[in-house]
Amino acid sequence: MLEGKNVNLRVMEGEDLPLVVEWFNDPEVLGEYNPLRQMSRTEKEKAIEDKNHGEQKTFIVEKKDGLRIGFISHFNVIWDGVGKLLTIAYCLLPAERGKGYCTEAVRIMVDYLFLSKVTPCIQATTHVENGASQRVLEKGGFRKEGVMRKRFFIRGNWQDQVLFSILREEWKEPKVLARTA
């Protein structure tokens, strides 16, 4: 478990699957800036199994009392067939947004990835109009790189996304996770 001040991140387990499937099937949870998704538990299990054979891992975001309030994932995106880009994505329940939990989860994930992976940078994208998610990334040390036009198909329309990244040298040292001995 990766421990923060207000939230912990733990690797998603089978017991989390029914709740995660519920979140993915709930348009209110995914919000207006993500595609509508409907999937069965079997489909989600297969998607997780396929991705776990690659280099994706999903963590459940929990408050200190153990209440599961969202998830954060990291995965590699192949770029031009030459290299892999380490990317994060996250989602919190609507009632838990705006309380600093997502910012802390992103900081924990950035610490974890720079402490455990050989990568020069971590990236994330968000809908061009999703100011709350952009603020989370900025508070997590990410910088805006630019707008990627018509990258996501959401509710019948192609939408623009904003690309953010943080370089290892900008991060420098853990912000939340304690140093290991």
N, C-alpha and C positions, 0 to 999 in steps of 0.2 A: 504494500500500500504506500502511496505517495501522500505524505501528510502536509497540509498547509495549516494556517491559523484558523480559518473558518470552514474549510472544506477539505476533503480527502479525495484522492483519485485511486480507484482500484480497478484492476482488470475485470472486464465484464465476464460473468460466469453464466452457465446454463440457467440458473435460477433467475437471472435478470431478463431472460429472453421474453417472457410474456409481457413484461412491462415495456421493454424496448419496442416490441412489435406494436403495442398500444400507442406509444409515442409516435412511431413512424406513420401510423394510420390516422392520426389525429391532426387535421389541418391547423387547429389552434396551437398545438405544440410546435409544429414545424414553422408556423407563421407564414406571413404573406410573401416572404422573400425566398421561399424554397418551393420546389416542385411538389405538386400533389402526389402522394405515394399511397398505394394500398398494397399490402403484401401479407401473406399468411405466415404463420410461425415457421412452417416448413421452408418457405422461400427465404425467410430471414436467416434461418439456420444454415441453409446452403450458401447464402451470400457471405455469411460470417466465416464458414468453413473455407470457402474459396479464397477469401481475402486473407485469412490467417495463414494460408500456405504461402502467401506473398509476404509483404512486410507491413501489413496494416495491423493496428491494435486499437481496440476501443476500450476506454475506461469509463466507469460510472462515476459521476460527480455526486458525492454524498456530503451532506451537512454532518457536523460532528456527532449528532444524535443518530446517525445512520440512515436518515431519510434520503432516498435517492431522488435527486432533483434534475438530472440531465446526464449528458455524456459528452466526451471529448475523444476524438480519434486522431491518430497520426497514420500517414500512409505515404507511399512513394508514387509519384506520377512520372512516367517515362517521358522524357523530353527529347524530341527529334531523334529518338533511337540511340542517343549518345549517352545521356546521363539520367540520373534520377533526381527528382526534386522532392524534398521532404516537406509534406503539407500537413496542416492541422485543420480540423473542422470541429464544430461544437454546437450544442443546443441545450438550452435550459428550459424548464417548464415556465410558462408565462408568469405564474405567481411568484417565481423566484428571481425574475429578471430585475435589473436595476438596483441590486443589493450588494454588488461587488463580488459575488460568487464566481461569475464567469471570468472576470479579470484575474482573480486568484487562480482559477483552474488553468487559464492560459499561461500564467507565469510559472506554475508548477510544471506544466507540460514542457515549456521551453527549457526550464532547468533540467528536467529529466532527459530530454532529447540531446541537449548539448553535453550533458555528462555521460551519456551512454551511446551516442551515435557519432560516427565520423562524418560530419557534414559542415559545409561552410555557412549554410543558411537554412532557415525554416520559412515557409511561406504560408499564406492563408488568403482566401478570397471571400468577398462579401458582396451582396447586392449593392449597386451604386447608391441606392436610396436608404440603405440600412445604417443610419448614423449610429445607432446604439452598438452594433457589432464593430463598426469602425473605431469607436471610442475604446471598446474593449481591447482591440489590437494595439492601438496607440498607447494605452496605459500599460500594455504588456511589453512595450519596447519596440513594436513593429513600426516600420515606416511605409508610407504609401508610395508605391512604385508607379502606378498609373491605372488607367481605365482600360479594360479589355472589352471591346464592343461585341455585343450579341453572342455571349458565351454560354448562356443558360436558357433553356426553354422552360418558362414558368407560366402556367395558367394560360396557354394559348399564344404567348408572345415570346420572342427572343429578347432577353434582358442583358444589360451591361453589368459587368462585375468590376470591382476594384481589387487590385492585387497589392498585398502588403507583404513585407518580409522583414526578418531580423537576421543580421549577420552575426557570426560567432564573436567577432571583435567588438560589436556593439553591445553584446550581452556581457562579456568579460567574466562574470562569476555568478553563482546561484543567487537568486533574489528571494526564494522561498525555501527551497530544499536545503537542509543542512549539508555541510561538506562531509564526505565520507572519510573515515580514517585510513 
